[in-house]
Amino acid sequence: MADSEYDYLSSLSDSESDGDFSMAGPDSDDGKPRGRKGKKTGDYIITNALQAPRATTYTAQSLFDQIVAGDIDLDPEYQRDVVWPEAKQIGLVDSIFRNFYIPPVIFAVNAYGDGSESKICIDGKQRLTSIYRFMLGLIYHRDRSTNEKYWFTAPKSEEFKKRRNILPEKYRRLFSNKQIVCVEYNGINDKDEREIFQRVQLGMALTPAEKLGVVKTPRADFIREIQSEFFQKEIEGLGSLDWDRSRGTDFRCLLTILWCTDRYKTSPANLSNIGSVPQFETFINDPNPVSQKLRDEVLLAFHILENMAVDSDLEISSPFRMATSDFAGIPGMSTKAKIKVSPVEFICMYLLVFVWKERASPREMARAIRDMRRSVRMEHDDIRTNTKVSKTMVTFIKSINPVKYQRTDDTDAEPASTQLKLAKSEPTAPTDTSSSSKRRRMDEDDPVIPGVAKPRTSTLAPRTANYGAASSTSPTSHSFSHTSLTAAITTATSSSPVPTQTPTPTRGKGGLASLRAMTKQQMRGKSGGTSSNGDEG
């Protein structure tokens, strides 16, 4: 096979192509040198300089061992995902074997009092991941002359050993002892790490979403808290939904949500679409945190959305996992068994819950979500995060009339926020729940003004916020009886102009993490497992 077919195997950096990038850091003015003139004419002084880094080398084996031991952190908040395809990872291994130049790996080093230290990978994650995967036996080395594949190791199974060509011992030792050049910064802070990271991404440009994820402000920190609490696990809650979260997409979606909710609370008329990157950049770089009231409302809506997504009642949870059959009658629909949730759909499903949580029940909102996903596909062939698609969905959300989604036989008809408020108190006396069908309904002709009209009055006895008809025995139903969640509900749904004195959630054990605790506990359920609905289908 001609050498030209392997030209890509010896790439020299994490980057694949040149991209737009400004050398201006967060504290610089449009790329101008960060310095000042001295008192004497012509004197120039460099300011805000970092301490000079130290150049050193580590063997491939040493780097592998440190990754395995957890002494090297490959995933700080600002880092991108693993973006190199396997072919490029194999090319990096080939470059190391054949002594081609490999750019230095950049670390921030933290030293501890007991003499130990840990490293944070600022640049070089793709290279280190390639070395790690090769030495773990996940990728191979291809001989350029024979095209044979050789593996560094093989699983213990004899069957795998027979099917794999293992590198001769001398070449395994050779690779293990290869010296990888590293540059180490000591004593730098998180802000410096992020600026170094931004400045070295000169090839494969960061996506707009990845650039937003590098920012360090109170608003960015709040987004990361939501990201960690609601999307950390991929087998439960919102993490179980089938939507694209790669290369910072999830961070951008959450930022979009926060921007939209802030704009909507200021004035519903201000929200006509889901915004643009320049607007997000201005919003996230604002040094002021969002208000406590907005923070509580955002968390409340996420809890409602999460409960709907995993509810045992399929009428409530299935709109989050719609199949081709659910889009019957819409021309040009894919023949795939499952339709993936697009990022713009996820954003707008959340916005629908945020806007209508005090005027519609979870069941009614689920019916509206199903209609919204169908209607946007009837109008647009490609469901992408752009102005046209988002305007269609935002218009749908703001024009909803809850009466359309009410049914006379619904037994869980209170607004979602009311159900959570009822959950915080125990029933004091038996109540005939048949009266729920007699609840006050909105007149068909009443004007619909999202976020302005008063919540409907509940006639049901206090009970847990289980959305499905059979939710009292469901392992995925959620009680929401935790003190911190009660405080959040009180703050988020209060109509009194006088600030309440109820403690509101804060970061740490008493805040966002504690709001989530009862959800995790309830999801484990009485049967010790998750509902079959929690899986995609």
KOLMIBA-675333 format. One line per field, with one value per residue (C-alpha): x, y, z; residue in three letters; residue number from 1. Coordinates in pm, 1 decimal, decimal comma. Example, Ala and Ser with C-alpha at 12.3 -4.5 7.8 and 13.67 -1.06 7.14 Angstrom:
east 1230,0  1367,0 .
north -450,0  -106,0 .
up 780,0  714,0 .
aa ALA  SER .
i 1  2 .
END
This chain:
east 0,0  141,7  283,7  42,2  -239,2  -74,1  8,3  -246,4  -81,9  192,6  -5,5  189,5  -74,6  -422,2  -543,8  -670,0  -713,8  -651,1  -941,4  -1031,4  -878,7  -798,8  -482,7  -658,9  -713,8  -997,5  -795,6  -638,8  -763,9  -821,3  -489,9  -278,4  29,0  -45,0  207,0  263,3  517,4  747,1  802,9  1093,1  1015,5  1064,0  1060,4  823,3  720,8  548,4  271,9  53,5  317,4  296,3  577,5  805,6  710,5  947,7  1026,0  1067,5  1004,1  811,7  811,2  495,6  473,4  495,9  219,5  2,0  53,6  -29,7  -350,9  -452,2  -373,2  -573,9  -270,1  -332,1  -669,4  -762,4  -1103,5  -1096,9  -1416,8  -1277,0  -1139,8  -1309,0  -1424,0  -1209,2  -1243,8  -970,0  -1100,6  -937,2  -732,1  -565,3  -496,9  -327,9  -127,6  -1,0  122,6  300,7  465,2  595,8  735,1  909,2  1045,5  848,1  803,7  520,6  423,5  471,0  192,3  108,5  31,7  -68,1  100,8  -39,8  204,1  89,0  242,4  317,2  540,8  287,4  154,5  -120,3  -135,0  -413,1  -383,9  -424,0  -321,3  -246,3  -555,8  -590,6  -225,7  -240,7  -569,9  -411,8  -117,0  -350,0  -582,1  -290,3  -126,1  -464,5  -517,7  -803,8  -625,4  -343,1  -21,8  -26,0  298,7  346,1  510,1  298,9  -24,7  -35,9  -200,9  -4,5  -146,8  36,8  -162,0  -461,1  -741,1  -671,1  -906,6  -712,3  -954,9  -852,5  -484,2  -508,3  -682,3  -440,1  -83,5  92,8  396,2  727,5  849,5  1138,0  897,2  664,4  960,3  1067,9  728,2  700,2  1033,9  965,5  1016,6  725,0  814,2  599,4  575,5  469,9  327,3  344,6  121,0  -119,3  -488,7  -795,4  -821,4  -462,4  -528,6  -825,7  -631,6  -345,7  -600,5  -760,7  -426,2  -295,7  -606,4  -469,2  -549,3  -880,6  -1070,9  -1290,1  -1656,7  -1862,7  -2008,7  -1660,8  -1548,8  -1845,9  -1757,6  -1417,0  -1568,9  -1541,5  -1815,6  -2094,9  -2339,7  -2110,4  -2064,3  -2442,3  -2469,5  -2199,4  -2389,0  -2700,8  -2488,1  -2337,5  -2658,6  -2902,6  -2686,1  -2401,4  -2552,0  -2658,8  -2894,0  -3142,5  -3326,2  -3250,8  -2921,1  -3116,6  -3258,7  -3115,8  -2974,8  -2638,5  -2422,0  -2082,6  -1823,0  -1991,7  -2340,6  -2497,6  -2329,8  -2450,1  -2805,1  -2810,5  -2669,2  -2938,0  -3201,8  -3070,6  -3054,7  -3410,1  -3556,9  -3387,8  -3516,6  -3867,0  -3893,8  -3791,0  -4067,8  -4233,0  -4252,2  -3870,5  -3843,6  -3911,5  -3636,5  -3360,5  -3087,7  -2742,2  -2380,9  -2294,7  -2592,3  -2485,0  -2129,0  -2250,4  -2482,5  -2235,9  -1952,5  -2167,7  -1993,7  -2327,9  -2500,3  -2862,1  -3115,8  -3197,5  -3562,5  -3471,7  -3224,7  -3499,0  -3747,0  -3490,2  -3418,3  -3787,8  -3854,4  -3562,5  -3705,0  -4046,6  -3892,8  -3681,8  -3980,2  -4184,7  -3903,6  -3889,5  -4254,9  -4397,2  -4707,4  -4617,7  -4854,8  -4627,0  -4282,5  -4320,9  -4312,7  -3945,5  -3873,8  -4092,2  -4061,4  -4130,9  -4488,2  -4549,8  -4484,2  -4725,8  -4862,0  -4560,6  -4391,5  -4022,3  -3984,9  -3695,1  -3760,4  -3554,2  -3724,9  -3638,3  -3622,2  -3336,4  -3413,7  -3241,9  -3071,2  -3329,9  -3609,0  -3450,8  -3420,5  -3781,5  -3919,8  -3761,9  -3894,4  -4245,5  -4226,6  -4075,1  -4347,4  -4647,2  -4549,8  -4795,0  -5087,7  -5067,9  -5024,9  -4734,2  -4978,2  -5108,4  -4755,7  -4655,8  -4941,1  -4823,7  -4463,4  -4582,7  -4775,5  -4479,9  -4238,7  -4486,5  -4571,5  -4209,5  -4142,5  -4443,9  -4299,1  -3924,2  -3740,2  -3422,3  -3458,4  -3147,8  -3067,0  -3131,0  -3356,1  -3625,9  -3677,7  -3650,8  -3895,9  -4151,7  -4115,0  -4111,5  -4424,5  -4589,9  -4497,0  -4628,4  -4956,8  -5053,2  -5406,0  -5401,7  -5773,4  -5684,1  -5484,9  -5728,7  -5930,9  -6234,5  -6100,1  -5759,9  -5707,3  -5380,3  -5500,1  -5322,8  -5043,5  -4701,3  -4579,0  -4892,7  -4833,4  -4487,2  -4620,9  -4881,9  -4611,7  -4440,7  -4729,0  -4881,6  -5257,8  -5457,9  -5791,5  -5938,7  -6063,5  -6284,4  -6050,6  -6344,4  -6386,8  -6079,8  -6296,4  -6488,4  -6184,0  -6217,0  -6128,3  -6016,1  -6274,3  -6194,9  -6222,0  -5994,4  -5682,0  -5367,2  -5073,7  -4793,1  -4644,7  -4903,0  -5228,9  -5275,7  -5235,2  -5551,1  -5701,5  -5649,6  -5934,5  -5732,3  -5604,1  -5229,9  -5039,8  -4702,7  -4613,4  -4657,4  -4756,2  -4870,9  -5205,7  -5031,3  -4745,2  -4801,3  -4629,7  -4396,0  -4022,1  -3971,5  -4222,1  -4079,1  -4207,2  -4025,6  -4060,6  -3710,1  -3674,5  -3448,1  -3686,4  -3970,7  -3776,8  -3711,8  -4079,4  -4185,2  -3945,6  -4015,9  -4396,3  -4458,2  -4676,8  -4622,2  -4430,0  -4269,7  -3955,5  -4004,5  -3772,4  -3769,8  -3411,4  -3330,8  -3094,4  -2726,0  -2429,1  -2297,8  -2467,0  -2759,2  -2824,8  -2841,2  -2705,4  -2967,3  -3248,0  -3143,2  -3108,6  -3475,2  -3498,6  -3214,5  -3359,3  -3706,2  -3573,3  -3416,1  -3770,9  -3925,7  -3828,7  -3466,7  -3455,1  -3559,4  -3869,8  -3847,4  -3965,7  -3639,1  -3472,7  -3492,7  -3765,1 .
north 0,0  339,1  566,0  838,3  634,2  672,3  1041,1  1112,9  867,2  1099,7  1409,2  1631,0  1786,8  1757,0  1982,6  1887,0  2222,3  2589,1  2782,4  3129,2  3219,0  3544,6  3562,8  3807,6  3661,4  3752,8  4037,6  4174,1  4440,0  4296,0  4115,5  4414,8  4331,8  4320,7  4569,3  4932,1  5203,5  5294,3  5639,5  5699,9  5753,1  5434,0  5199,0  4906,1  4663,5  4328,6  4274,9  3979,2  3732,0  3368,4  3198,3  3033,3  2667,7  2373,7  2146,0  1777,7  1430,8  1127,0  779,3  654,1  393,2  660,0  866,5  556,0  462,3  814,9  816,5  479,1  595,6  914,9  1139,0  1296,4  1461,6  1449,3  1608,0  1952,6  2149,7  2343,0  2038,5  1913,4  1553,8  1292,3  1418,2  1227,3  941,0  603,3  639,7  951,4  784,0  497,9  758,8  907,6  563,7  527,1  868,3  767,5  436,5  606,3  904,0  1175,9  1501,8  1509,3  1850,7  1881,3  1795,5  2087,4  2023,4  2236,1  2075,7  2080,3  1984,5  1859,1  1869,9  1497,3  1528,1  1391,4  1583,9  1570,9  1703,4  1865,2  1822,4  2165,8  2056,9  1710,2  1517,3  1360,5  1245,3  1105,2  931,6  768,5  639,3  516,5  334,5  169,9  41,4  -77,6  -285,2  -80,4  29,5  -128,8  -39,2  -107,7  -205,5  22,7  -238,3  -548,5  -381,3  -621,5  -512,2  -548,5  -499,3  -386,5  -628,5  -858,1  -954,6  -1252,8  -1467,4  -1725,2  -1676,3  -1311,3  -1394,8  -1633,0  -1374,4  -1090,2  -1036,5  -915,7  -692,6  -864,7  -793,2  -574,6  -339,7  -330,5  -221,0  22,0  193,2  193,0  374,5  634,5  983,6  1224,9  1592,6  1775,2  2134,2  2190,3  2504,9  2524,9  2737,3  2867,9  2918,5  2803,1  3128,8  3092,0  2730,3  2836,0  3112,7  2874,3  2627,0  2892,8  3013,5  2671,3  2567,6  2699,7  2406,6  2224,9  2528,1  2488,6  2472,3  2772,4  2547,7  2444,6  2807,7  2894,3  2606,5  2757,4  3064,5  3088,9  3308,4  3255,1  3193,5  2937,9  2767,5  2740,5  2574,4  2324,4  2244,4  2165,6  1966,4  1761,2  1702,6  1623,2  1477,2  1296,8  950,6  819,5  550,0  755,3  1084,0  1335,3  1160,2  868,5  1077,7  1016,7  1355,5  1488,4  1600,6  1585,9  1863,3  2097,1  2073,5  2001,4  2307,0  2528,1  2391,7  2464,3  2812,3  2870,0  2759,6  2996,2  3285,8  3216,7  3189,0  3511,3  3689,9  3546,0  3647,2  4001,8  4018,8  3729,2  3949,5  3966,4  3594,8  3518,2  3260,2  3092,2  3348,7  3344,8  3286,7  3660,1  3700,9  3395,1  3526,8  3857,7  3679,5  3421,6  3673,3  3895,9  3882,4  3901,7  3572,1  3518,3  3608,7  3353,9  3350,6  3267,2  3005,4  2837,3  2845,9  2695,3  2409,2  2349,7  2317,7  2075,6  1852,7  1854,4  1780,1  1497,3  1336,9  1356,2  1194,5  885,9  856,7  504,9  634,7  622,0  903,7  1132,9  987,9  866,7  1216,0  1226,7  906,3  924,4  665,0  691,9  574,4  881,3  1103,1  923,6  1144,7  1376,7  1357,2  1272,1  1128,7  889,4  516,7  483,1  304,9  589,6  962,1  1125,9  1437,3  1730,5  1994,7  2258,2  2017,1  1955,4  2330,2  2393,5  2097,9  2255,9  2602,5  2461,1  2318,6  2639,5  2859,9  2637,1  2461,8  2675,1  2644,8  2291,1  1946,1  1722,7  1510,9  1814,6  1940,7  1596,2  1610,8  1956,9  1835,6  1557,8  1810,2  2050,2  1783,0  1683,0  2037,7  2149,7  1851,2  1936,5  2282,5  2205,9  1916,8  1964,5  2019,8  2223,9  2490,1  2793,6  3098,5  2955,8  2632,1  2789,5  3066,3  2803,5  2619,4  2930,4  3057,6  2721,2  2739,7  3093,0  3021,7  2705,6  2696,2  2438,1  2369,2  2185,1  1931,2  1878,4  1556,9  1505,7  1172,6  1308,8  1239,1  1431,2  1762,5  2016,8  2226,4  2067,2  2328,5  2279,4  1904,6  1966,2  2208,8  1954,3  1690,5  1873,6  1809,1  1481,5  1418,2  1518,0  1360,5  1130,5  1324,8  1216,5  1250,5  1225,3  1598,8  1648,3  1621,1  1925,4  2150,1  2499,3  2505,9  2798,9  2937,6  2858,0  3227,9  3350,5  3522,5  3314,9  3514,1  3274,0  3342,9  3610,2  3433,5  3293,0  2918,2  2711,4  2633,6  2276,2  2078,1  1763,0  1654,2  1691,6  1399,8  1314,3  1452,1  1128,8  1210,0  871,8  715,2  419,1  616,9  531,6  199,3  302,2  276,7  590,9  816,8  1100,4  1231,1  1568,1  1592,4  1720,2  2040,9  2211,7  2139,3  2275,7  2598,2  2617,5  2561,3  2827,8  3081,4  2993,4  2995,7  3270,5  3555,6  3772,4  4096,9  4056,3  3837,3  3514,8  3417,8  3054,5  2929,6  2885,1  2627,4  2704,8  2521,5  2221,1  1952,8  2176,8  2309,2  2166,1  1827,2  1798,1  1890,2  1593,9  1344,8  1255,3  1201,4  948,0  777,0  754,1  630,0  336,7  277,8  10,8  -258,2  -147,7  -74,8  166,5  152,6  -13,5  317,4  475,5  302,5  453,2  305,5 .
up 0,0  -95,7  169,8  64,5  214,1  553,5  533,0  803,3  1043,7  1159,1  1250,1  1481,4  1705,2  1850,7  1574,3  1232,5  1062,9  1116,0  1263,0  1374,4  1705,2  1873,9  2077,8  2305,4  2649,2  2886,2  3036,8  2721,1  2482,5  2134,9  2127,4  2234,3  2443,8  2810,9  2940,4  3026,0  2974,3  3260,1  3400,5  3166,2  2800,9  2603,5  2905,2  2869,8  3143,2  3086,8  3341,1  3439,8  3321,6  3428,4  3614,4  3358,5  3301,8  3339,5  3045,1  3126,6  2982,3  3100,0  2953,5  2788,7  3065,5  3336,2  3176,2  3138,7  3505,0  3622,6  3418,6  3561,1  3915,9  3869,5  3915,6  3574,5  3524,1  3155,5  3203,7  3364,2  3300,7  3006,8  2821,2  2507,8  2461,7  2289,8  1931,2  1749,6  1536,8  1588,6  1268,6  1404,0  1739,4  1552,3  1361,6  1688,3  1797,7  1463,1  1509,5  1852,4  1726,6  1434,6  1633,4  1460,7  1648,0  1901,4  2044,2  2420,1  2658,3  2888,7  3256,0  3553,9  3855,0  4207,3  4484,5  4826,0  5171,0  5177,9  4872,4  4624,6  4328,0  4069,8  3716,6  3516,3  3140,3  2982,4  2632,7  2496,6  2600,8  2255,6  2257,9  2609,5  2534,3  2227,0  2432,6  2705,8  2463,5  2282,5  2601,2  2725,7  2411,3  2266,8  1947,6  1746,9  1565,1  1191,5  1020,9  721,0  497,5  568,1  677,8  974,3  1297,2  1620,0  1968,2  2279,5  2493,5  2477,3  2715,0  2937,9  2733,4  2531,9  2244,8  2208,7  2241,7  1947,4  1730,8  1806,4  1696,6  2009,7  1964,2  2037,2  2389,0  2270,5  2091,5  2388,4  2604,2  2333,0  2328,8  2709,4  2736,5  2467,7  2610,5  2578,8  2615,6  2871,0  2990,9  3351,8  3508,8  3887,2  4104,9  3841,5  3905,8  3717,1  3523,0  3398,5  3297,9  3088,8  2914,6  2830,5  2695,0  2473,9  2339,7  2235,2  2039,8  1712,1  1486,5  1522,5  1643,5  1946,8  1859,0  1974,8  2245,5  2366,9  2378,5  2598,4  2831,1  2905,6  3073,3  3452,5  3603,1  3860,5  3576,3  3413,2  3750,5  3794,6  3453,7  3551,5  3870,9  3667,1  3422,7  3704,1  3897,4  3617,2  3339,4  3515,1  3476,6  3137,4  3266,3  3464,8  3459,5  3186,9  3119,1  2971,5  2687,5  2341,3  2238,6  2124,1  2418,4  2245,8  2219,9  2465,4  2315,0  2653,4  2809,4  2525,9  2558,0  2931,1  2871,0  2608,5  2858,0  3124,9  2877,0  2756,5  3106,1  3215,2  2905,9  2946,2  3312,1  3219,5  2958,4  2769,3  2460,7  2451,4  2377,0  2010,5  1949,1  2149,4  2088,3  1930,4  2034,2  2072,6  2305,8  2505,4  2533,2  2675,1  2916,9  3051,5  3090,9  3312,3  3653,9  3836,8  3921,5  3821,5  4089,3  4357,9  4247,7  3887,7  4008,1  4212,1  3923,6  3687,0  3929,3  3990,4  3616,8  3577,5  3851,0  3684,1  3342,7  3483,7  3655,5  3338,4  3136,8  3361,6  3464,8  3459,9  3281,3  2912,4  2822,9  3024,1  2942,3  2582,0  2420,9  2521,8  2325,5  2018,0  1740,4  1368,8  1423,4  1641,7  1339,5  1107,3  832,4  818,7  473,9  452,0  802,4  862,7  875,6  1192,1  1480,2  1718,1  1655,0  1840,7  2044,8  1875,0  2093,2  1996,0  2092,4  2432,4  2492,0  2393,3  2590,4  2896,4  2806,2  2767,5  3119,9  3259,0  3105,9  3185,6  3509,0  3711,7  3470,9  3332,6  3481,8  3378,5  3177,4  2989,1  2924,3  2793,3  2542,2  2437,4  2398,2  2167,8  1957,1  1950,1  1822,5  1552,6  1444,2  1405,5  1177,2  966,8  904,4  883,9  718,5  921,8  1297,3  1372,2  1628,5  1412,5  1418,8  1189,9  1381,3  1726,2  1634,4  1530,3  1860,9  2082,5  1906,4  1974,4  2345,3  2392,7  2210,9  2401,2  2545,0  2827,3  2778,4  2458,7  2657,7  2946,9  2974,7  3197,3  3324,8  3436,7  3806,7  3834,5  3699,0  3920,4  3772,5  3811,2  4059,2  4270,5  4281,4  4420,7  4682,2  4790,2  4825,4  5110,9  5355,4  5471,3  5415,3  5724,4  5636,5  5370,5  5073,0  4786,4  4488,7  4250,9  4301,5  4084,9  3777,6  3900,4  3915,0  3776,1  3410,4  3203,4  2966,4  2603,7  2520,2  2799,6  2669,0  2718,0  2856,4  2955,5  3295,1  3384,7  3466,2  3816,1  3876,2  3885,3  4223,2  4340,8  4498,3  4562,3  4898,9  4955,6  4808,4  4663,5  4323,2  4131,6  3777,0  3647,2  3725,5  3884,8  4024,9  4388,8  4332,5  4057,7  4125,9  3920,3  4093,7  4298,8  4630,9  4642,4  5018,4  5088,3  5290,7  5037,1  4752,1  4963,0  5002,4  4629,5  4550,5  4798,7  4650,6  4286,8  4307,8  4562,0  4435,5  4742,6  4681,1  5023,7  5008,6  5200,1  5479,8  5377,6  5330,4  4963,3  4815,4  4796,4  4652,6  4839,1  5043,9  5136,7  4788,8  4439,0  4545,2  4819,1  4579,7  4369,4  4655,4  4682,6  4308,0  4311,1  4618,1  4469,2  4133,6  4309,7  4431,1  4643,3  4394,4  4387,9  4014,2  3746,0  3537,3  3199,6  3059,0  3162,0  2868,6  2526,9  2317,4 .
aa MET  ALA  ASP  SER  GLU  TYR  ASP  TYR  LEU  SER  SER  LEU  SER  ASP  SER  GLU  SER  ASP  GLY  ASP  PHE  SER  MET  ALA  GLY  PRO  ASP  SER  ASP  ASP  GLY  LYS  PRO  ARG  GLY  ARG  LYS  GLY  LYS  LYS  THR  GLY  ASP  TYR  ILE  ILE  THR  ASN  ALA  LEU  GLN  ALA  PRO  ARG  ALA  THR  THR  TYR  THR  ALA  GLN  SER  LEU  PHE  ASP  GLN  ILE  VAL  ALA  GLY  ASP  ILE  ASP  LEU  ASP  PRO  GLU  TYR  GLN  ARG  ASP  VAL  VAL  TRP  PRO  GLU  ALA  LYS  GLN  ILE  GLY  LEU  VAL  ASP  SER  ILE  PHE  ARG  ASN  PHE  TYR  ILE  PRO  PRO  VAL  ILE  PHE  ALA  VAL  ASN  ALA  TYR  GLY  ASP  GLY  SER  GLU  SER  LYS  ILE  CYS  ILE  ASP  GLY  LYS  GLN  ARG  LEU  THR  SER  ILE  TYR  ARG  PHE  MET  LEU  GLY  LEU  ILE  TYR  HIS  ARG  ASP  ARG  SER  THR  ASN  GLU  LYS  TYR  TRP  PHE  THR  ALA  PRO  LYS  SER  GLU  GLU  PHE  LYS  LYS  ARG  ARG  ASN  ILE  LEU  PRO  GLU  LYS  TYR  ARG  ARG  LEU  PHE  SER  ASN  LYS  GLN  ILE  VAL  CYS  VAL  GLU  TYR  ASN  GLY  ILE  ASN  ASP  LYS  ASP  GLU  ARG  GLU  ILE  PHE  GLN  ARG  VAL  GLN  LEU  GLY  MET  ALA  LEU  THR  PRO  ALA  GLU  LYS  LEU  GLY  VAL  VAL  LYS  THR  PRO  ARG  ALA  ASP  PHE  ILE  ARG  GLU  ILE  GLN  SER  GLU  PHE  PHE  GLN  LYS  GLU  ILE  GLU  GLY  LEU  GLY  SER  LEU  ASP  TRP  ASP  ARG  SER  ARG  GLY  THR  ASP  PHE  ARG  CYS  LEU  LEU  THR  ILE  LEU  TRP  CYS  THR  ASP  ARG  TYR  LYS  THR  SER  PRO  ALA  ASN  LEU  SER  ASN  ILE  GLY  SER  VAL  PRO  GLN  PHE  GLU  THR  PHE  ILE  ASN  ASP  PRO  ASN  PRO  VAL  SER  GLN  LYS  LEU  ARG  ASP  GLU  VAL  LEU  LEU  ALA  PHE  HIS  ILE  LEU  GLU  ASN  MET  ALA  VAL  ASP  SER  ASP  LEU  GLU  ILE  SER  SER  PRO  PHE  ARG  MET  ALA  THR  SER  ASP  PHE  ALA  GLY  ILE  PRO  GLY  MET  SER  THR  LYS  ALA  LYS  ILE  LYS  VAL  SER  PRO  VAL  GLU  PHE  ILE  CYS  MET  TYR  LEU  LEU  VAL  PHE  VAL  TRP  LYS  GLU  ARG  ALA  SER  PRO  ARG  GLU  MET  ALA  ARG  ALA  ILE  ARG  ASP  MET  ARG  ARG  SER  VAL  ARG  MET  GLU  HIS  ASP  ASP  ILE  ARG  THR  ASN  THR  LYS  VAL  SER  LYS  THR  MET  VAL  THR  PHE  ILE  LYS  SER  ILE  ASN  PRO  VAL  LYS  TYR  GLN  ARG  THR  ASP  ASP  THR  ASP  ALA  GLU  PRO  ALA  SER  THR  GLN  LEU  LYS  LEU  ALA  LYS  SER  GLU  PRO  THR  ALA  PRO  THR  ASP  THR  SER  SER  SER  SER  LYS  ARG  ARG  ARG  MET  ASP  GLU  ASP  ASP  PRO  VAL  ILE  PRO  GLY  VAL  ALA  LYS  PRO  ARG  THR  SER  THR  LEU  ALA  PRO  ARG  THR  ALA  ASN  TYR  GLY  ALA  ALA  SER  SER  THR  SER  PRO  THR  SER  HIS  SER  PHE  SER  HIS  THR  SER  LEU  THR  ALA  ALA  ILE  THR  THR  ALA  THR  SER  SER  SER  PRO  VAL  PRO  THR  GLN  THR  PRO  THR  PRO  THR  ARG  GLY  LYS  GLY  GLY  LEU  ALA  SER  LEU  ARG  ALA  MET  THR  LYS  GLN  GLN  MET  ARG  GLY  LYS  SER  GLY  GLY  THR  SER  SER  ASN  GLY  ASP  GLU  GLY .
i 1  2  3  4  5  6  7  8  9  10  11  12  13  14  15  16  17  18  19  20  21  22  23  24  25  26  27  28  29  30  31  32  33  34  35  36  37  38  39  40  41  42  43  44  45  46  47  48  49  50  51  52  53  54  55  56  57  58  59  60  61  62  63  64  65  66  67  68  69  70  71  72  73  74  75  76  77  78  79  80  81  82  83  84  85  86  87  88  89  90  91  92  93  94  95  96  97  98  99  100  101  102  103  104  105  106  107  108  109  110  111  112  113  114  115  116  117  118  119  120  121  122  123  124  125  126  127  128  129  130  131  132  133  134  135  136  137  138  139  140  141  142  143  144  145  146  147  148  149  150  151  152  153  154  155  156  157  158  159  160  161  162  163  164  165  166  167  168  169  170  171  172  173  174  175  176  177  178  179  180  181  182  183  184  185  186  187  188  189  190  191  192  193  194  195  196  197  198  199  200  201  202  203  204  205  206  207  208  209  210  211  212  213  214  215  216  217  218  219  220  221  222  223  224  225  226  227  228  229  230  231  232  233  234  235  236  237  238  239  240  241  242  243  244  245  246  247  248  249  250  251  252  253  254  255  256  257  258  259  260  261  262  263  264  265  266  267  268  269  270  271  272  273  274  275  276  277  278  279  280  281  282  283  284  285  286  287  288  289  290  291  292  293  294  295  296  297  298  299  300  301  302  303  304  305  306  307  308  309  310  311  312  313  314  315  316  317  318  319  320  321  322  323  324  325  326  327  328  329  330  331  332  333  334  335  336  337  338  339  340  341  342  343  344  345  346  347  348  349  350  351  352  353  354  355  356  357  358  359  360  361  362  363  364  365  366  367  368  369  370  371  372  373  374  375  376  377  378  379  380  381  382  383  384  385  386  387  388  389  390  391  392  393  394  395  396  397  398  399  400  401  402  403  404  405  406  407  408  409  410  411  412  413  414  415  416  417  418  419  420  421  422  423  424  425  426  427  428  429  430  431  432  433  434  435  436  437  438  439  440  441  442  443  444  445  446  447  448  449  450  451  452  453  454  455  456  457  458  459  460  461  462  463  464  465  466  467  468  469  470  471  472  473  474  475  476  477  478  479  480  481  482  483  484  485  486  487  488  489  490  491  492  493  494  495  496  497  498  499  500  501  502  503  504  505  506  507  508  509  510  511  512  513  514  515  516  517  518  519  520  521  522  523  524  525  526  527  528  529  530  531  532  533  534  535  536  537 .
END
